[in-house]
């Protein structure tokens, strides 16, 4: 067995907490998935940790799609896929030829700035009592195209490197004014597609193996608990509270990647 995947007490406890955060992200607050990825990478080497997390994420995606699939915003999803595919290729190249921690810190800095920036903008809009304070002002076509390309590519890179694509995806959907159910459903289907696409790449890099699947299975109960908790959280938060929580979680995920 790969000694880096030994089931020590810290791995079981930390990994279970990480799996719980991943489950909570899938059905409640998507940016928390990046924190889950950071936690599991703190008890396992970062690269093997990505292989352990991937099957858990796919199961979580399947549950989330079955829960929120009817609210998927197909037009937004189709528009993002080309830039995400580009980001996946960049992330794959970074894993093979560049230090992944450098790429993760760059992604973290971008997420921290973007999350805090949107949080400040949202709070300022509420204080000004705008009619729709939770939605971003309607973007121009050029700004929308730039945001779609940048955030889609960032999602692809960060999910390939650190399983942390939820924050940029959630941020884009919030800026587009997508509803809570629409955000959760679109993110779920998006990452089900992305994570399935990552599977052959991860297998070719040796990240997903019999040893990693054994660890994933041990952490599975934490994922189930997180999925159930996420549904409770999502239903209890109001629209404004949900969007604020997503932005705060995005900023925290960025800070965690930046300081890792």
C-alpha positions as CSV (number, residue, x, y, z in Angstrom):
1,X,0.0,0.0,0.0
2,X,1.1,3.6,-0.7
3,X,2.5,4.7,2.7
4,X,1.4,8.3,2.0
5,X,-2.2,7.0,2.2
6,X,-1.9,5.2,5.5
7,X,-5.0,5.4,7.6
8,X,-3.6,7.2,10.7
9,X,-5.8,8.8,13.3
10,X,-5.2,12.3,12.0
11,X,-6.0,11.1,8.4
12,X,-9.3,9.6,9.6
13,X,-10.4,12.5,11.7
14,X,-9.2,15.3,9.4
15,X,-10.4,13.4,6.3
16,X,-13.8,12.9,7.8
17,X,-14.1,16.6,8.6
18,X,-13.0,17.4,5.0
19,X,-15.6,15.0,3.6
20,X,-18.3,16.6,5.7
21,X,-17.4,20.0,4.3
22,X,-17.4,18.6,0.8
23,X,-20.9,17.2,1.4
24,X,-22.1,20.5,2.9
25,X,-20.7,22.3,-0.2
26,X,-22.6,20.1,-2.6
27,X,-26.0,20.6,-1.1
28,X,-25.6,23.9,0.9
29,X,-22.7,26.3,0.3
30,X,-20.5,25.4,-2.7
31,X,-17.5,27.5,-1.8
32,X,-17.0,25.3,1.4
33,X,-15.8,22.6,-0.9
34,X,-12.5,24.5,-1.3
35,X,-12.1,24.5,2.5
36,X,-12.8,20.7,2.5
37,X,-10.1,20.2,-0.1
38,X,-7.7,22.3,2.0
39,X,-8.4,20.3,5.2
40,X,-7.8,16.9,3.5
41,X,-4.6,18.3,2.0
42,X,-3.5,19.2,5.5
43,X,-3.6,15.5,6.7
44,X,-2.5,13.9,3.4
45,X,0.1,15.0,0.8
46,X,-1.7,17.5,-1.5
47,X,-1.5,15.4,-4.7
48,X,-2.7,12.1,-3.2
49,X,-5.4,14.1,-1.3
50,X,-6.8,15.2,-4.6
51,X,-7.2,11.5,-5.7
52,X,-8.9,10.6,-2.4
53,X,-11.3,13.5,-2.7
54,X,-12.3,13.0,-6.3
55,X,-14.6,9.9,-5.8
56,X,-16.3,11.6,-2.8
57,X,-16.9,14.7,-4.9
58,X,-18.5,12.7,-7.7
59,X,-20.9,11.0,-5.3
60,X,-21.7,14.4,-3.8
61,X,-22.3,15.8,-7.3
62,X,-24.7,12.9,-8.1
63,X,-26.7,13.6,-4.9
64,X,-26.8,17.3,-5.5
65,X,-28.0,16.9,-9.1
66,X,-30.8,14.6,-8.0
67,X,-31.8,17.2,-5.4
68,X,-31.5,20.5,-7.4
69,X,-31.3,19.3,-11.0
70,X,-34.6,20.8,-12.1
71,X,-33.2,24.3,-11.4
72,X,-30.1,24.0,-13.6
73,X,-29.4,27.1,-15.7
74,X,-28.4,25.3,-18.9
75,X,-27.6,28.5,-20.9
76,X,-25.1,29.6,-18.3
77,X,-23.6,26.1,-18.0
78,X,-23.1,25.8,-21.8
79,X,-21.5,29.2,-21.9
80,X,-18.9,28.3,-19.2
81,X,-17.8,24.9,-20.5
82,X,-15.3,26.0,-23.2
83,X,-13.3,28.2,-20.8
84,X,-13.5,25.5,-18.1
85,X,-12.1,23.0,-20.5
86,X,-9.2,25.4,-21.2
87,X,-8.7,25.7,-17.4
88,X,-8.6,21.9,-17.0
89,X,-5.8,21.6,-19.6
90,X,-3.8,24.4,-17.9
91,X,-4.3,22.7,-14.5
92,X,-3.2,19.4,-15.9
93,X,-0.1,21.0,-17.3
94,X,0.6,22.7,-14.0
95,X,0.3,19.4,-12.1
96,X,2.8,17.8,-14.5
97,X,5.3,20.6,-14.9
98,X,4.9,23.3,-12.3
99,X,4.7,23.4,-8.4
100,X,1.0,23.0,-7.6
101,X,1.3,25.2,-4.5
102,X,2.3,28.2,-6.6
103,X,-0.7,27.8,-8.8
104,X,-3.0,27.3,-5.8
105,X,-1.7,30.5,-4.2
106,X,-2.4,32.5,-7.3
107,X,-5.9,31.1,-7.5
108,X,-6.4,31.8,-3.8
109,X,-5.4,35.5,-4.2
110,X,-7.8,35.9,-7.0
111,X,-10.7,34.3,-5.0
112,X,-9.9,36.4,-1.9
113,X,-10.0,39.6,-3.8
114,X,-13.0,38.7,-5.9
115,X,-15.0,37.4,-2.9
116,X,-14.3,40.4,-0.7
117,X,-14.9,42.8,-3.6
118,X,-18.3,41.4,-4.3
119,X,-19.2,41.3,-0.6
120,X,-18.4,45.0,-0.3
121,X,-20.3,45.7,-3.5
122,X,-23.4,43.8,-2.2
123,X,-23.4,45.4,1.2
124,X,-23.0,48.9,-0.4
125,X,-26.0,48.1,-2.7
126,X,-28.1,47.1,0.3
127,X,-27.3,50.3,2.2
128,X,-28.3,52.3,-0.9
129,X,-31.6,50.4,-0.9
130,X,-31.4,49.4,-4.5
131,X,-34.4,47.5,-5.8
132,X,-32.4,44.3,-6.3
133,X,-29.5,44.6,-3.9
134,X,-28.4,40.9,-4.2
135,X,-27.9,40.9,-7.9
136,X,-25.0,42.5,-9.7
137,X,-25.7,45.4,-12.0
138,X,-26.4,44.0,-15.5
139,X,-23.0,43.5,-17.1
140,X,-22.2,44.7,-20.6
141,X,-21.7,42.0,-23.2
142,X,-18.0,42.5,-23.2
143,X,-17.7,42.4,-19.4
144,X,-19.9,39.3,-19.3
145,X,-17.7,37.6,-21.8
146,X,-14.5,38.5,-19.9
147,X,-16.0,37.4,-16.6
148,X,-17.3,34.1,-18.1
149,X,-13.9,33.3,-19.6
150,X,-11.8,34.3,-16.6
151,X,-14.0,32.6,-13.9
152,X,-14.6,29.5,-16.1
153,X,-10.8,29.1,-16.6
154,X,-10.1,29.8,-13.0
155,X,-12.7,27.1,-12.0
156,X,-11.0,24.6,-14.3
157,X,-7.5,25.3,-13.1
158,X,-8.5,25.3,-9.4
159,X,-10.6,22.2,-9.6
160,X,-7.8,20.3,-11.3
161,X,-5.1,21.5,-9.0
162,X,-6.9,21.6,-5.6
163,X,-10.5,20.4,-6.1
164,X,-11.4,24.1,-5.4
165,X,-13.5,25.1,-8.4
166,X,-16.7,25.8,-6.4
167,X,-15.8,29.4,-5.4
168,X,-15.2,30.9,-8.9
169,X,-18.2,29.1,-10.3
170,X,-20.5,30.3,-7.4
171,X,-19.2,33.8,-7.7
172,X,-20.0,33.9,-11.4
173,X,-23.5,32.6,-10.9
174,X,-24.1,35.1,-8.1
175,X,-23.0,38.0,-10.3
176,X,-25.4,36.7,-13.0
177,X,-28.3,36.9,-10.5
178,X,-29.0,33.2,-10.5
179,X,-31.4,32.0,-7.7
180,X,-30.3,29.9,-4.8
181,X,-31.7,26.7,-6.2
182,X,-30.4,27.6,-9.6
183,X,-26.9,28.1,-8.2
184,X,-26.9,24.8,-6.4
185,X,-28.3,22.9,-9.3
186,X,-26.0,24.5,-11.9
187,X,-22.9,24.1,-9.8
188,X,-23.9,20.4,-9.1
189,X,-24.3,19.5,-12.8
190,X,-21.2,21.6,-13.7
191,X,-18.9,19.8,-11.3
192,X,-20.4,16.4,-12.0
193,X,-19.4,16.9,-15.6
194,X,-16.0,18.4,-14.7
195,X,-15.1,15.7,-12.1
196,X,-16.0,12.9,-14.5
197,X,-13.8,14.6,-17.1
198,X,-11.0,14.8,-14.5
199,X,-11.2,11.1,-13.7
200,X,-9.1,9.8,-16.7
201,X,-6.5,12.5,-16.1
202,X,-6.3,11.7,-12.4
203,X,-6.0,8.0,-13.1
204,X,-3.2,8.6,-15.7
205,X,-1.3,10.6,-13.0
206,X,-1.8,7.8,-10.5
207,X,-3.9,10.0,-8.2
208,X,-6.9,7.6,-8.2
209,X,-5.9,4.0,-7.3
210,X,-7.0,1.1,-5.3
211,X,-5.2,2.6,-2.2
212,X,-6.9,6.0,-2.6
213,X,-10.3,4.4,-3.1
214,X,-9.9,2.5,0.1
215,X,-9.3,5.8,2.0
216,X,-12.2,7.4,0.2
217,X,-14.5,4.6,1.4
218,X,-13.4,5.1,5.0
219,X,-14.2,8.9,4.8
220,X,-17.6,8.3,3.1
221,X,-19.7,8.6,6.3
222,X,-18.5,12.2,6.7
223,X,-19.7,12.9,3.2
224,X,-23.2,11.6,3.9
225,X,-23.4,13.7,7.0
226,X,-22.4,16.8,5.1
227,X,-24.9,16.2,2.3
228,X,-27.7,15.9,4.8
229,X,-26.5,19.0,6.8
230,X,-26.2,21.0,3.6
231,X,-29.8,20.5,2.6
232,X,-30.9,21.8,6.0
233,X,-28.7,24.8,5.8
234,X,-29.7,25.7,2.2
235,X,-33.4,25.6,3.1
236,X,-33.1,27.7,6.2
237,X,-31.1,30.6,4.7
238,X,-32.9,33.5,3.1
239,X,-31.8,34.7,-0.3
240,X,-29.7,37.6,0.9
241,X,-28.2,35.5,3.8
242,X,-27.3,32.7,1.3
243,X,-25.5,35.0,-1.1
244,X,-23.6,36.7,1.7
245,X,-22.6,33.3,3.1
246,X,-21.4,32.2,-0.3
247,X,-19.2,35.3,-0.7
248,X,-17.7,34.9,2.8
249,X,-17.0,31.3,2.1
250,X,-15.4,32.3,-1.2
251,X,-13.1,34.7,0.5
252,X,-12.2,32.2,3.2
253,X,-11.4,29.6,0.6
254,X,-9.2,32.0,-1.2
255,X,-7.4,32.9,2.0
256,X,-6.8,29.3,2.8
257,X,-5.4,28.6,-0.7
258,X,-3.2,31.7,-0.5
259,X,-1.8,30.8,2.9
260,X,-1.5,27.1,2.4
